[in-house]
Amino acid sequence: MFDIGFWELAVLGVIGLIVLGPERLPVVARTLGRWAGRARHYVNALTTELENEIAAEDIRKDVRRAREQIESETREFRESTEQAVSPLMEPIEGESERAASAGPGDSEGAPRAASESDSIAASEALDSSAESGAPTTHRNDENRP
């Protein structure tokens, strides 16, 4: 840093001894040593802080880049999923629109009453399962002893 050799320090010591005298020279040397130590410590702390700040900025850039990549991949996945599912959803949406428009007397959100054809289909299903020997289950099985 400072290109000071042994002979330069020796000359400074002799000049200091002549100017300050043997009584005050050790006190001044100690004070100068403390100041030099504090300055060195300050420079090291500043260097470390700057390196940490640069590293933190690099980490922020990496995180920002990773977040943008994840968001773009998520967006691409969502778009491809919507494209794959939309042909399958069209018939379902059409049925729900027809069901909503079919019952003018039905109120929104209220369950529709079972029609006669629904009850006939349910009884036929029970009859066919009884004939096949399949076990039948009842809703209140857990309440029965």
Rosetta blueprint (number, residue, H / E / L):
1 M L
2 F L
3 D L
4 I L
5 G L
6 F H
7 W H
8 E H
9 L H
10 A H
11 V H
12 L H
13 G H
14 V H
15 I H
16 G H
17 L H
18 I H
19 V H
20 L H
21 G L
22 P L
23 E L
24 R L
25 L H
26 P H
27 V H
28 V H
29 A H
30 R H
31 T H
32 L H
33 G H
34 R H
35 W H
36 A H
37 G H
38 R H
39 A H
40 R H
41 H H
42 Y H
43 V H
44 N H
45 A H
46 L H
47 T H
48 T H
49 E H
50 L H
51 E H
52 N H
53 E H
54 I H
55 A H
56 A H
57 E H
58 D H
59 I H
60 R H
61 K H
62 D H
63 V H
64 R H
65 R H
66 A H
67 R H
68 E H
69 Q H
70 I H
71 E H
72 S H
73 E H
74 T H
75 R H
76 E H
77 F H
78 R H
79 E H
80 S H
81 T H
82 E H
83 Q H
84 A H
85 V H
86 S H
87 P H
88 L H
89 M H
90 E H
91 P H
92 I H
93 E H
94 G H
95 E H
96 S H
97 E H
98 R H
99 A H
100 A H
101 S H
102 A H
103 G L
104 P L
105 G L
106 D L
107 S L
108 E L
109 G L
110 A L
111 P L
112 R L
113 A L
114 A L
115 S L
116 E H
117 S H
118 D H
119 S H
120 I H
121 A H
122 A H
123 S H
124 E H
125 A H
126 L H
127 D H
128 S H
129 S H
130 A H
131 E H
132 S H
133 G L
134 A L
135 P L
136 T L
137 T L
138 H L
139 R L
140 N L
141 D H
142 E H
143 N H
144 R L
145 P L
